[in-house]
């Protein structure tokens, strides 16, 4: 089950408040500004700064 598009519209990075986008594999959300990656577990985004990883700029799904 994919994330609801309306949910994606309102989610923001808890660190810098920028938009997040689905990663290409649709298993995480990535901040467009600080590049933190928040995993999606059991169809729920884990938006905790301490659990995020930071990745260089890579393609995201629009």
Secondary structure as GFF3:
##gff-version 3
##sequence-region A 1 62
A	DSSP	alpha_helix	5	10	.	.	.	ID=ss1
A	DSSP	beta_strand	20	22	.	.	.	ID=ss2
A	DSSP	beta_strand	28	31	.	.	.	ID=ss3
A	DSSP	beta_strand	36	41	.	.	.	ID=ss4
A	DSSP	beta_strand	44	45	.	.	.	ID=ss5
A	DSSP	three_ten_helix	49	51	.	.	.	ID=ss6
A	DSSP	beta_strand	53	54	.	.	.	ID=ss7
###
